[in-house]
Every structure is written in structure tokens, then in C-alpha cells.
């Protein structure tokens, strides 16, 4: 994932106030699937969901569990509940939902990537370090493993506790009717572009054509769309420290056309 971090004391945003969270009674909330293991995974109806606790060994204590609420060909709803302590500058997990699609789709051949997401964070948000972000990898090799690529595009919808993307802010751009900060950097050999709301705050309801972000990168940043295949198209939350908190995604839909 394309994130680096500023210390909590450097954050200009003191963070959101705690929001009360009353978990539904056991008899009221029965998820369709419960994912509690390290890389516990579900797929169906052209979507996928993974717990993805890839950085949990950096934590001194904590846990996370991800739940599928509903799924259909038109979209899905899911949530993840977590609490992590220790190593505040290390990502512990990136639970995510993703759209499945056939491999071998060059970005230049994709006409549209419509997506819609609605979400909220609940629980103990004071001192929490996390983000909410789309994550997309591309690679020259259409069969590249899905944990990386040649390029990474992230669209941040929120950040908490002073976390920031890899690289540095190189300016602001207008895409899909919103003003975004553009961050540019490298995660090893992989170039990472991250778009963050220029106004700060949270975008809890987001409907857009993600193809336009690639279009900007192709025209203005030299992204080689004719040579890069789409590898993953995901939305999730990078969890560092804090909680217990619940990221509840009440709607996620996406397509690759």
C-alpha cells in the first residue's frame, strides 16, 4: 500500500471527536460471511473481500475481523472491526473489497471505470491512525501478482491521525468535479500517485469514473496507458493504531468497461 506517515504531533488536524458506537445485538446482526484469519477471503458475484492483516506482526497487541453483509452482481456491503496497538507508523492491515474482472485489460482499452461507495467510521476514533482509500495496481505483465505492480493509483477519501501518502505533494488538480492534492513518490520500484481531497475532511459518499484519474496521469504525468494492464480495483481502509473502531461500507459497486 502506498502510505508513509507523519508523527501524531505533526498533524495539523487534531482528528475527529469520538463517535458513539453501539454494536448491534448478536441476534440482530448476522453477517453473511465472517473473515477472521490472516488472509481470510471471500468471492462471489464478481466481487471479493479479504481481511488482509499483512502488517499485524508489527503490533504489540490487537485484532481485526471483517464481515460481508450483503452481495449481489450490483454491489456489496461489508464492514471491518479492528483495534491495534504499537508501532504507530506501521500499517497493520488493509482489509478491502474489490471488483473482479478478466486479466489482460490495458488501461488504454478501458472506456470507463464507474464506482460508487458509501461508508462511515464508528467507535473510538480519538487518536486513531488510519485512512480510507481506493487502491489500484497496474503492470506491463497482465499476470502480475495482485499485491503490487509497476504503478499504483490511490484515491484517498479520508485520513486520520496525521497519516500521509508516499512521496510529496506536487500540486492540486481538478478531476470529477473535485479539487485534489496530488502526491507523487515511489514504493521501491513502483511509482505511486495518490489523490487526496484538497479541502481535507471525509468523502463518505463518492461516485466517480476512476478512468478519468488514469486519463489525467496519462496526459499530465507520463503514465504509459498503452503498456499497463489493470491488476486490481479495490476500496478499503489502511489501519495503523487505535480503536476499537468499525469501518462500515454500506454500499460499494464498481465496473471495468
C-alpha positions in Angstrom: 0.0 0.0 0.0 1.2 3.5 -0.8 1.4 5.2 2.5 4.1 6.8 4.7 3.4 8.6 7.9 3.9 11.8 9.9 4.1 11.6 13.6 0.9 12.4 15.5 2.4 15.6 16.9 2.9 16.9 13.4 -0.7 16.6 12.3 -2.5 19.9 11.7 -5.8 18.1 12.2 -6.5 17.1 15.8 -8.7 14.4 14.5 -12.4 13.7 14.8 -14.2 13.5 18.0 -15.2 10.1 19.3 -18.5 8.8 17.8 -20.7 6.6 19.9 -20.8 3.1 18.6 -23.3 0.6 19.9 -22.7 -2.8 18.2 -25.9 -4.5 17.2 -27.1 -7.3 19.4 -25.9 -10.7 18.2 -29.3 -11.8 17.3 -29.8 -8.6 15.2 -26.6 -8.7 13.2 -25.7 -11.9 11.4 -23.2 -11.3 8.7 -23.3 -13.4 5.5 -19.6 -14.2 6.0 -17.1 -13.7 8.8 -13.4 -13.4 7.9 -11.1 -13.6 10.9 -7.9 -15.3 9.8 -4.8 -13.5 8.5 -5.8 -13.5 4.8 -9.4 -14.9 5.1 -11.1 -14.4 1.7 -14.5 -14.5 0.1 -15.5 -14.0 -3.5 -18.8 -14.1 -5.4 -21.0 -12.1 -7.8 -17.8 -10.6 -9.4 -16.7 -9.1 -6.1 -14.1 -10.2 -3.5 -13.4 -9.4 0.2 -10.3 -10.1 2.2 -9.3 -9.5 5.9 -5.6 -8.8 4.8 -3.8 -8.4 8.1 -0.5 -8.2 6.3 1.3 -6.0 8.8 -0.1 -7.4 12.1 3.3 -8.6 13.3 4.4 -5.0 13.9 1.6 -4.6 16.5 2.2 -5.2 20.2 -1.4 -6.3 20.5 -4.7 -6.1 18.6 -7.0 -7.9 16.3 -9.3 -7.5 13.4 -12.3 -9.2 11.8 -14.0 -8.4 8.5 -17.7 -9.2 7.7 -19.6 -9.5 4.5 -23.1 -8.1 5.0 -24.7 -8.5 1.5 -23.5 -9.1 -2.0 -25.1 -9.2 -5.5 -23.9 -8.5 -9.1 -24.9 -4.9 -8.5 -22.6 -4.4 -5.5 -21.9 -5.3 -1.9 -21.9 -4.1 1.7 -19.2 -5.0 4.3 -17.5 -3.9 7.5 -14.4 -4.5 9.4 -13.8 -4.0 13.2 -10.3 -3.5 14.5 -8.0 -2.4 17.4 -4.2 -2.2 17.1 -1.5 -1.0 19.5 2.2 -0.4 19.0 4.3 0.8 16.0 2.1 3.8 15.1 3.9 4.4 11.8 3.3 0.9 10.5 0.2 -0.3 8.6 -1.2 -3.4 10.3 -3.8 -4.2 7.8 -5.7 -3.2 4.6 -9.0 -5.0 4.6 -10.6 -4.4 1.2 -13.4 -5.2 -1.2 -12.5 -5.5 -4.8 -14.1 -5.8 -8.2 -13.2 -8.9 -10.1 -12.5 -8.7 -13.9 -10.7 -10.7 -16.6 -6.9 -10.1 -16.7 -5.4 -8.6 -19.8 -7.2 -5.2 -19.8 -4.9 -2.5 -20.9 -5.7 0.9 -19.4 -5.8 2.5 -22.9 -8.6 0.0 -23.9 -10.8 0.7 -20.8 -13.5 3.2 -21.6 -15.0 3.6 -18.1 -14.4 2.5 -14.5 -17.6 3.7 -12.7 -17.7 3.2 -9.0 -19.9 4.3 -6.0 -19.1 3.9 -2.4 -20.9 4.9 0.9 -19.1 4.4 4.2 -18.7 5.6 7.8 -16.2 5.1 10.6 -17.7 4.4 14.1 -16.4 3.7 17.5 -13.4 5.2 19.3 -11.9 7.5 16.7 -9.9 9.7 19.1 -6.2 9.1 18.4 -7.0 6.6 15.6 -4.4 6.5 12.7 -6.0 5.2 9.5 -7.2 6.1 6.1 -10.0 5.2 3.6 -8.7 4.7 0.1 -9.2 3.2 -3.3 -6.1 1.2 -4.4 -5.4 0.2 -8.0 -2.3 -1.5 -9.4 -1.2 -1.7 -13.0 1.6 -3.7 -14.6 3.1 -4.4 -18.0 2.6 -8.2 -17.2 -1.1 -8.9 -17.2 -0.5 -11.9 -14.8 1.4 -9.8 -12.3 0.7 -10.8 -8.7 -2.1 -8.7 -7.2 0.0 -7.4 -4.2 1.8 -4.9 -6.3 2.6 -3.6 -9.8 4.6 -1.1 -11.9 2.3 1.7 -10.9 -0.2 2.4 -8.0 -3.1 4.8 -8.1 -4.7 5.6 -4.7 -7.7 7.8 -4.2 -8.0 8.8 -0.5 -11.4 9.6 0.8 -10.3 10.2 4.4 -7.2 10.2 6.7 -7.0 10.2 10.4 -4.2 10.9 12.9 -1.7 12.5 10.6 -1.1 9.7 8.1 0.1 10.8 4.7 0.8 9.2 1.3 4.2 8.1 0.0 6.2 10.9 -1.6 5.4 14.6 -1.6 2.5 16.8 -2.7 3.3 18.1 -6.2 0.2 20.3 -6.7 -3.6 20.3 -7.0 -5.8 19.1 -9.8 -9.5 19.2 -10.7 -10.9 15.7 -11.5 -14.5 14.6 -11.5 -15.8 17.9 -10.1 -13.5 17.9 -7.1 -10.2 19.5 -6.2 -7.5 17.0 -5.2 -3.9 17.2 -3.9 -1.6 15.0 -6.0 1.2 13.2 -4.2 4.0 11.5 -6.2 6.5 9.0 -4.9 7.9 5.5 -5.0 7.4 2.3 -3.0 10.5 0.5 -4.1 10.5 0.4 -7.9 6.7 1.0 -8.0 5.6 4.6 -8.7 2.7 5.7 -6.6 0.3 8.5 -7.3 -2.2 9.4 -4.5 -5.1 11.8 -4.8 -6.3 13.4 -1.6 -9.3 15.8 -1.1 -7.7 19.3 -1.2 -10.3 20.6 1.3 -9.4 17.9 3.8 -12.2 16.1 5.7 -14.0 12.9 4.7 -15.8 12.0 1.5 -18.3 9.5 2.8 -20.3 9.3 -0.4 -18.3 9.0 -3.6 -19.5 8.4 -7.1 -17.0 8.8 -9.9 -15.4 7.3 -13.0 -11.9 6.3 -11.9 -10.8 6.1 -15.6 -10.6 9.9 -15.5 -7.8 9.7 -12.9 -5.8 7.5 -15.2 -6.6 9.9 -18.1 -5.1 12.7 -16.1 -2.0 10.7 -15.3 -1.6 9.7 -18.9 -1.9 13.3 -20.2 0.0 15.1 -17.5 2.3 12.7 -15.7 3.5 10.3 -18.5 1.6 7.3 -17.4 2.0 4.6 -20.2 -1.6 3.6 -20.6 -0.9 1.6 -23.7 1.5 -0.6 -21.9 -0.1 -1.1 -18.5 -2.7 -3.7 -17.6 -5.2 -3.2 -14.7 -4.3 -5.7 -11.9 -6.6 -4.7 -9.0 -9.5 -2.3 -8.3 -10.1 -2.1 -4.5 -11.6 0.0 -1.7 -10.5 -0.4 1.9 -9.0 1.1 5.0 -5.3 1.1 6.0 -5.3 0.6 9.8 -2.3 1.7 11.9 -3.2 2.1 15.5 -6.2 3.0 17.6 -9.7 1.7 18.1 -11.7 -0.3 18.7 -13.3 1.1 15.5 -15.5 -0.2 12.8 -15.3 0.8 9.1 -18.8 0.2 7.7 -19.1 0.3 3.9 -22.9 0.2 3.3 -22.5 0.3 -0.5 -19.7 -0.5 -2.9 -20.1 -1.0 -6.6 -17.6 -0.9 -9.4 -17.2 -2.0 -13.0 -14.5 -2.1 -15.7 -15.9 -1.3 -19.2 
